[in-house]
Amino acid sequence: MTPLPTVDEVRMLPATLTTAVEEEFIDENGHMNIRHYVRLEAKGAGVISRDVGFTSAYRSERRMSVFTAEHHLKYFAELRLGERISVHPRVLDRSDKTLHMMALMIDDTNDLLVNTLELVLVHVDLNSRRATRMPAEITARIDGYLAEHGALPWAPPVTGHMGVRR
């Protein structure tokens, strides 16, 4: 099993979302509910998706997008009301049709890695609803992230059960 990165290591990745745990995020157990982890981490990962070219214009003009094919949440600590959080996405791998990435959530109030969301996204033709190759300009941007994130001195804490199929 890959050891967890330290908070300082995760912060080597830019935060694409920062916020605080709001009252409406809290469930009956007194901590942040699962749906808010997914929503916030997906929103943070979406910054990279848009940066590589998966924008609303791309969807409407080219009729292509990405669908989530698989995801996995893993928790390491809980979040409570008022705690400050940040989301740090990392691109892990790609094929011609898929993108493997992860969002890591930090409790900035207590300096803890609290959660990861690992994702496999599939590039889809919105007319046929079938997987299709990503355009070269998008894969080039993804490759830039792969080079940058691959140079980090820590291994991502992946499940080992998901990823790009070769």
Buried (B, 14 or more C-beta within 10 A) or exposed (E): EEEBBEBEBBBBBEBBBEBEBEEEBBEEEEBBBEEBBBEBBBBBBBBBBEBBBBBEEBEEEEEBBBEEBBBBBBEBBBBBEEBBBBBBBBBBBBBEBBBBBBBBBBBBBEEBBBBBBBBBBBBBBBEEEEBBEBEEEBBEBBBEBBEEBEEBEBEBBBBEEBBBEE
